[in-house]
Amino acid sequence: MKSDTFFTVPLTNHQRDIAKIFRQRYVQKPKAYRVYRQVLALYAVNFYAQCMGITTDFNISSLWNPIEQLLSDVTQLPIPGRGSLECGLVEPAIAHPLSLNENGHHLTVDISPEAFENRLGYIAVGFSETYDYAYLLGFLETIASPQTPLNRWDSLTELFTVLSKSYEPSVAVQLRYWLQEQFQAGWETLAEEFIWEENFTEKRQPVTAIAFRSSPVQPGIQRAKQLQFSDGQIIALEVGVYPLSDTEIDIRVQLIPAIGSALPSDLNMIVLDHQDDVIMQTQARGTPALRLEFSVEPDEIFKLKLERETVSLVETFSF
């Protein structure tokens, strides 16, 4: 390695249990073993990012999608507005990073060719023999070989140089086009497994922050996007647009679990203005669903932030 700097991440029983669940899906031992380590590597790199103040989209990593996990061999951690980091596995497993000075030239980092492009960079991840700890051992901005000797990797601090030049403003979802039946990719009609009887009966009334102040002047448009958390739970984010006049539009945002389940109790929904100041927020706390309703003016920009534990997801909208 070009630097002896490393970062140690303690791994919890819960994280190892999640990794075991994914491992048990595969009969072939090499694939099962690799998936087990990929899940733990993703947890470790996400922990490091959070410690460094880097916002991630941990819950929407393709690793959590069973189909993508089966068909591909990538371990990407999305960084909103910037791209994705790829978690590379050190081979063979090491007992402790202090031994790198003696045998570092024998260690390599495996990266799938599928991840050679469209990545911010790559982080090398090793583990203790008992998988109680993960070790982040180096960073590379580009990769051109499936196996790269670990002693050629740069210090982890190089990640921040890459992040400082990688910012791309998030593209806002243009809600005015929804009224013209033009929708961005990923926004569909609400799937049947999320449609409640009579759209919220008295027994399943959601938490509502603000009610509509007047009746819409024309029928509203609703579209939804499905989100999956790392524990496998899937929810729907539904956004509705209701014009009140030429100068005022009502927005209704709902978080809806699949029928028969509830929202995670630690899930927060926050509305921000264009300067990231909090306008309103609410938390699930075991409620069946969440709803926020508010008004915006033409060309006004607002952001919707979903938080769970140390992970957040931000969607930007304008009308």
TORNU-742426 format. One line per 10 residues: number of its first residue (from 0); for each residue y, z, x of C-alpha. Coordinates in Angstrom, 1 decimal. Example, Ala and Ser with C-alpha at 12.3 -4.5 7.8 and 13.67 -1.06 7.14 Angstrom:
% TORNU-742426
0) -4.5,7.8,12.3; -1.1,7.1,13.7
% end
This chain:
% TORNU-742426
0) 0.0,0.0,0.0; 3.6,-0.6,1.1; 4.4,2.9,-0.2; 2.5,6.1,-0.6; 4.3,7.0,-3.8; 2.1,7.6,-6.8; 2.4,9.2,-10.2; -0.3,11.5,-11.7; -0.9,11.6,-15.4; -3.1,14.2,-17.1
10) -5.4,12.8,-19.7; -6.2,14.8,-22.8; -9.5,15.3,-24.6; -8.0,13.4,-27.6; -7.2,10.4,-25.4; -10.7,10.3,-24.0; -12.2,10.6,-27.5; -10.1,7.6,-28.6; -11.3,5.7,-25.5; -14.9,6.6,-26.4
20) -14.5,5.3,-29.9; -13.4,1.9,-28.5; -16.2,2.0,-25.9; -18.9,2.5,-28.5; -18.1,-0.8,-30.1; -19.7,-2.7,-27.3; -23.4,-3.0,-26.4; -22.8,-4.5,-23.0; -22.1,-1.7,-20.6; -19.6,-3.6,-18.3
30) -17.4,-4.5,-21.3; -17.7,-0.9,-22.8; -16.8,0.7,-19.4; -13.9,-1.6,-18.9; -12.5,-1.0,-22.4; -12.8,2.7,-22.0; -10.7,2.6,-18.8; -8.2,0.1,-20.4; -7.4,2.5,-23.2; -6.9,5.4,-20.8
40) -4.8,3.2,-18.5; -2.5,2.2,-21.5; -2.1,5.9,-22.4; -1.2,6.7,-18.7; 1.4,3.9,-18.3; 2.9,4.7,-21.6; 3.2,8.4,-20.6; 4.9,7.3,-17.3; 7.3,5.1,-19.2; 8.3,7.9,-21.6
50) 8.9,10.3,-18.6; 11.2,7.7,-17.1; 13.1,7.2,-20.3; 11.7,3.7,-21.0; 11.2,2.9,-24.7; 7.8,1.4,-25.5; 6.0,-0.2,-28.4; 2.8,1.5,-27.5; 1.3,1.4,-31.0; 1.5,-2.4,-31.3
60) -0.2,-3.2,-28.0; -2.8,-6.0,-28.6; -5.4,-3.6,-27.1; -5.5,-1.7,-30.4; -6.4,-4.9,-32.4; -10.3,-5.0,-32.4; -10.4,-8.8,-32.6; -7.9,-9.4,-29.8; -9.7,-6.7,-27.8; -13.0,-8.5,-28.2
70) -11.6,-12.0,-27.4; -9.3,-11.2,-24.6; -9.1,-8.9,-21.5; -5.5,-7.8,-21.3; -4.0,-4.3,-21.4; -0.3,-4.9,-22.1; 2.3,-2.3,-23.0; 5.2,-3.9,-24.9; 8.8,-2.9,-23.8; 11.2,-3.8,-26.7
80) 13.8,-6.3,-25.8; 12.3,-7.0,-22.4; 8.6,-8.1,-22.5; 5.4,-6.4,-21.6; 3.9,-4.5,-18.7; 0.2,-5.1,-17.8; -2.1,-2.2,-16.7; -4.3,-3.2,-13.9; -7.6,-1.3,-13.1; -8.2,-0.1,-9.6
90) -11.7,-1.0,-8.4; -13.8,1.0,-7.5; -12.7,4.2,-9.2; -11.1,6.7,-6.8; -11.4,10.4,-6.5; -7.9,11.1,-5.4; -4.9,9.0,-4.3; -4.5,11.1,-1.1; -7.5,9.2,0.3; -5.7,5.9,0.0
100) -4.5,6.1,3.6; -8.1,6.1,4.8; -9.8,3.6,2.3; -6.9,1.9,0.6; -7.8,-1.5,2.2; -11.2,-1.3,0.4; -9.6,-1.0,-3.1; -8.6,-3.9,-5.3; -6.7,-4.2,-8.6; -8.3,-6.3,-11.4
110) -5.9,-8.4,-13.6; -7.2,-10.9,-16.1; -5.9,-14.5,-15.6; -4.8,-14.3,-19.3; -2.1,-11.9,-18.1; -0.8,-14.0,-15.2; 2.2,-15.1,-17.2; 4.7,-13.6,-19.7; 4.7,-10.1,-18.1; 7.5,-8.0,-16.7
120) 5.2,-6.8,-14.1; 1.9,-5.0,-13.3; 1.0,-1.4,-12.7; -2.1,-0.4,-10.7; -4.0,2.4,-12.4; -6.8,4.5,-10.9; -8.7,7.5,-12.2; -10.3,10.8,-11.1; -14.1,10.9,-11.1; -14.1,13.0,-14.4
130) -11.2,11.0,-16.0; -9.1,14.1,-16.3; -6.3,12.3,-14.5; -5.0,8.8,-14.1; -3.1,7.7,-11.0; -0.4,5.1,-11.1; -0.6,3.7,-7.6; 1.7,0.7,-7.3; 3.7,-2.1,-8.9; 3.9,-5.9,-8.6
140) 6.3,-8.2,-10.3; 4.0,-11.3,-10.2; 0.2,-11.8,-9.9; -1.7,-15.0,-8.9; -5.2,-13.7,-8.3; -7.7,-11.7,-10.5; -8.2,-9.3,-7.6; -5.4,-8.1,-5.4; -5.8,-5.7,-2.5; -4.1,-2.4,-3.4
150) -2.5,-2.2,0.1; -0.4,-5.2,-0.9; 1.2,-3.5,-3.9; 4.8,-2.3,-3.9; 6.1,1.2,-4.9; 6.4,2.1,-8.5; 10.2,2.3,-8.1; 10.3,-1.5,-8.0; 9.7,-1.4,-11.7; 13.2,-0.2,-12.3
160) 14.7,-3.1,-10.3; 12.8,-5.5,-12.6; 13.8,-3.7,-15.8; 17.5,-3.7,-14.8; 17.5,-7.5,-14.8; 15.1,-8.2,-17.7; 17.1,-7.1,-20.7; 17.3,-9.6,-23.5; 19.2,-8.7,-26.7; 16.9,-8.4,-29.6
170) 17.0,-11.2,-32.2; 18.2,-9.9,-35.5; 16.2,-10.7,-38.7; 18.6,-12.8,-40.8; 18.2,-11.4,-44.3; 20.6,-13.9,-45.9; 17.9,-16.6,-45.3; 15.4,-14.6,-47.3; 17.4,-15.4,-50.5; 16.8,-19.1,-49.6
180) 13.0,-18.5,-49.3; 13.2,-18.8,-45.5; 11.4,-16.0,-43.7; 10.8,-15.2,-40.0; 7.3,-15.1,-38.6; 5.4,-12.0,-39.4; 7.2,-11.2,-42.7; 4.9,-11.9,-45.6; 4.4,-10.8,-49.2; 3.0,-7.3,-49.5
190) -0.8,-7.3,-49.1; -2.9,-6.1,-52.0; -4.3,-3.1,-50.1; -0.8,-1.7,-50.1; 0.2,-2.4,-53.7; 0.2,0.7,-55.7; -0.3,0.9,-59.4; 2.9,0.1,-61.2; 4.6,0.0,-57.8; 5.0,3.8,-57.4
200) 3.8,5.9,-60.3; 5.1,9.3,-61.1; 2.2,11.0,-59.2; 2.9,8.9,-56.1; 6.6,8.9,-56.0; 8.0,8.3,-52.5; 10.7,10.2,-50.7; 14.0,8.4,-51.5; 17.2,9.0,-49.5; 19.8,7.1,-51.6
210) 19.4,5.4,-55.0; 20.9,2.1,-55.9; 24.5,2.5,-57.2; 24.5,-0.5,-59.5; 22.2,-3.2,-60.8; 21.6,-6.3,-58.6; 23.3,-9.5,-59.7; 20.2,-11.6,-59.0; 16.5,-10.8,-58.4; 15.7,-9.2,-55.1
220) 13.5,-10.6,-52.3; 10.9,-8.4,-50.6; 8.9,-9.1,-47.5; 6.6,-6.9,-45.5; 5.1,-6.5,-42.0; 1.9,-4.7,-41.1; 2.0,-2.1,-38.3; -1.1,-0.5,-36.7; -1.0,2.8,-34.8; -3.3,3.7,-31.8
230) -5.5,5.9,-34.0; -6.3,2.8,-36.1; -4.1,3.6,-39.2; -2.3,0.6,-40.7; 0.9,0.9,-42.7; 3.2,-1.7,-44.2; 6.9,-1.9,-43.6; 8.5,-3.5,-46.6; 12.2,-4.6,-46.7; 13.9,-5.6,-50.0
240) 17.2,-7.5,-50.3; 19.3,-7.1,-53.6; 22.7,-8.7,-53.8; 25.2,-6.6,-55.8; 28.2,-8.9,-55.4; 29.6,-11.4,-52.9; 30.7,-8.6,-50.6; 27.9,-6.0,-51.1; 24.1,-6.1,-50.7; 21.6,-3.3,-51.3
250) 18.8,-2.9,-48.9; 15.6,-1.0,-49.7; 13.2,-0.1,-46.9; 9.7,1.3,-47.6; 6.8,2.5,-45.5; 3.6,2.3,-47.4; 0.1,3.3,-46.4; -3.0,1.5,-47.6; -4.2,2.7,-51.0; -6.2,5.9,-50.7
260) -4.4,7.1,-47.5; -1.2,8.8,-46.6; 1.5,8.2,-43.9; 1.2,10.1,-40.6; 3.0,13.4,-41.0; 4.9,12.9,-37.7; 6.3,9.5,-38.7; 10.1,9.3,-38.9; 12.2,6.4,-40.3; 15.8,6.1,-39.1
270) 18.6,3.7,-40.0; 21.1,3.0,-37.2; 24.4,1.0,-37.1; 25.1,-1.6,-34.5; 26.2,1.1,-32.0; 23.0,3.0,-32.5; 24.6,5.8,-34.4; 22.3,7.4,-37.0; 23.3,6.5,-40.6; 20.3,8.2,-42.4
280) 16.8,9.3,-41.7; 13.7,10.8,-43.3; 10.2,12.0,-42.2; 6.8,11.6,-43.9; 5.5,15.2,-43.6; 2.4,14.3,-45.6; 4.2,12.3,-48.4; 2.5,9.3,-49.8; 5.3,6.9,-48.8; 8.9,6.8,-47.5
290) 11.9,4.9,-48.9; 15.5,4.5,-47.8; 18.1,2.7,-49.8; 21.6,1.8,-48.7; 24.3,-0.9,-48.9; 25.6,-3.4,-46.3; 28.3,-5.9,-46.2; 28.0,-9.6,-45.1; 27.6,-10.0,-41.3; 26.9,-6.3,-40.9
300) 24.2,-5.4,-38.4; 21.9,-2.5,-38.8; 18.7,-1.3,-37.1; 15.6,0.3,-38.5; 13.8,2.7,-36.1; 10.3,4.1,-36.6; 9.3,7.0,-34.5; 5.9,8.7,-34.1; 5.4,11.3,-31.3; 6.9,9.7,-28.2
310) 6.6,6.1,-29.4; 9.4,4.1,-31.2; 9.7,0.7,-32.8; 13.1,-0.8,-33.5; 13.8,-3.8,-35.8; 17.3,-5.3,-36.0; 18.7,-6.9,-39.1; 21.9,-8.7,-40.3; 23.0,-10.3,-43.5
% end
